[in-house]
Amino acid sequence: MGFYENRILPHLINCACGFESMEKQRAKVVPAAEGRVLEIGMGSGHNLKHYDSSKVEFVWGLEPSEGMRRKARKNVEQSRVEVRWLDLPGEEVPLEDNDADTVVLTFTLCSVFDWLQALQQMRRVLKPGGRLLFCEHGEAPDADVREWQERINPLWKRVAGGCNLNRKIPSCIEAGGFKIRELESDYMDGPRFASYEYWGMAD
Ligand SMILES: C[S@@+](CC[C@H](N)C(=O)[O-])C[C@H]1O[C@@H](n2cnc3c(N)ncnc32)[C@H](O)[C@@H]1O
């Protein structure tokens, strides 16, 4: 891993993920987490303050980037919920079948290389009756915005840590073996090509 990925990108991602509009989105999904929680791509730990510590036993923070785990140190220290790091990608979740009560997925699916395998792993480790809580940006409903997403994506991916602008989030989640039970979507603040978000719950 080069200097950009290890030192600069974690700083940029930490800043970009701290925007007020993203905090509002986190507050809509993360507090519903309960029991043994698996967070995929924990990044610098922006979700930690949104967990309800009276309902959460602990959080497995799966994060393959050492730079992001380093960036998370302060949020982990201040967290009211215990964090147990898993330093592997979402394609290789090192948990037993049916281990987690909740899987949390926020602003991460866009950058997971093999999103299908990762979602199948999430489905495998989620207990029957458990829930996937998600909030992800992805393909916009308007043709002109979609056109821009496709045009910009190749360059964007290279500078933004593999982030794809145009993933079809609900179809991806269902292809991974989940049934979406609650779904909302809308444009958030920011450029329209990067701000169409889908959030809800699947099982
Ligand atoms: C935009 S950040 C979001 C971080 C965090 N989920 C949040 O809501 O602030 C995307 C994160 O996904 C991580 N990531 C990239 N590829 C991944 C993979 N294959 N499996 C799991 N996480 C991955 C990155 O290291 C990064 O921390």
Ligand as a Chemical Component Dictionary entry (heavy atoms), coordinates in Angstrom:
data_LIG
# 
_chem_comp.id                   LIG 
_chem_comp.type                 NON-POLYMER 
_chem_comp.pdbx_formal_charge   0 
_chem_comp.three_letter_code    LIG 
# 
loop_
_chem_comp_atom.comp_id 
_chem_comp_atom.atom_id 
_chem_comp_atom.alt_atom_id 
_chem_comp_atom.type_symbol 
_chem_comp_atom.charge 
_chem_comp_atom.model_Cartn_x 
_chem_comp_atom.model_Cartn_y 
_chem_comp_atom.model_Cartn_z 
_chem_comp_atom.pdbx_ordinal 
LIG C1  C1  C 0  -16.207 6.030  2.824 1  
LIG S1  S1  S 1  -15.527 5.031  4.050 2  
LIG C2  C2  C 0  -16.887 4.830  5.174 3  
LIG C3  C3  C 0  -16.466 4.484  6.547 4  
LIG C4  C4  C 0  -17.603 4.237  7.554 5  
LIG N1  N1  N 0  -18.399 3.100  7.173 6  
LIG C5  C5  C 0  -18.453 5.441  7.764 7  
LIG O1  O1  O 0  -19.685 5.342  7.645 8  
LIG O2  O2  O -1 -17.899 6.512  8.082 9  
LIG C6  C6  C 0  -15.413 3.440  3.278 10 
LIG C7  C7  C 0  -14.661 2.432  4.129 11 
LIG O3  O3  O 0  -14.730 1.146  3.504 12 
LIG C8  C8  C 0  -13.500 0.503  3.699 13 
LIG N2  N2  N 0  -13.362 -0.583 2.717 14 
LIG C9  C9  C 0  -12.819 -0.542 1.484 15 
LIG N3  N3  N 0  -12.856 -1.755 0.912 16 
LIG C10 C10 C 0  -13.446 -2.582 1.816 17 
LIG C11 C11 C 0  -13.766 -3.966 1.817 18 
LIG N4  N4  N 0  -13.486 -4.740 0.766 19 
LIG N5  N5  N 0  -14.344 -4.474 2.909 20 
LIG C12 C12 C 0  -14.633 -3.678 3.977 21 
LIG N6  N6  N 0  -14.366 -2.372 4.037 22 
LIG C13 C13 C 0  -13.778 -1.828 2.963 23 
LIG C14 C14 C 0  -12.479 1.607  3.545 24 
LIG O4  O4  O 0  -11.227 1.270  4.103 25 
LIG C15 C15 C 0  -13.174 2.745  4.275 26 
LIG O5  O5  O 0  -12.834 2.776  5.633 27 
# 
loop_
_chem_comp_bond.comp_id 
_chem_comp_bond.atom_id_1 
_chem_comp_bond.atom_id_2 
_chem_comp_bond.value_order 
_chem_comp_bond.pdbx_ordinal 
LIG C1  S1  SING 1  
LIG S1  C2  SING 2  
LIG S1  C6  SING 3  
LIG C2  C3  SING 4  
LIG C3  C4  SING 5  
LIG C4  N1  SING 6  
LIG C4  C5  SING 7  
LIG C5  O1  DOUB 8  
LIG C5  O2  SING 9  
LIG C6  C7  SING 10 
LIG C7  O3  SING 11 
LIG C7  C15 SING 12 
LIG O3  C8  SING 13 
LIG C8  N2  SING 14 
LIG C8  C14 SING 15 
LIG N2  C9  SING 16 
LIG N2  C13 SING 17 
LIG C9  N3  DOUB 18 
LIG N3  C10 SING 19 
LIG C10 C11 SING 20 
LIG C10 C13 DOUB 21 
LIG C11 N4  SING 22 
LIG C11 N5  DOUB 23 
LIG N5  C12 SING 24 
LIG C12 N6  DOUB 25 
LIG N6  C13 SING 26 
LIG C14 O4  SING 27 
LIG C14 C15 SING 28 
LIG C15 O5  SING 29 
# 
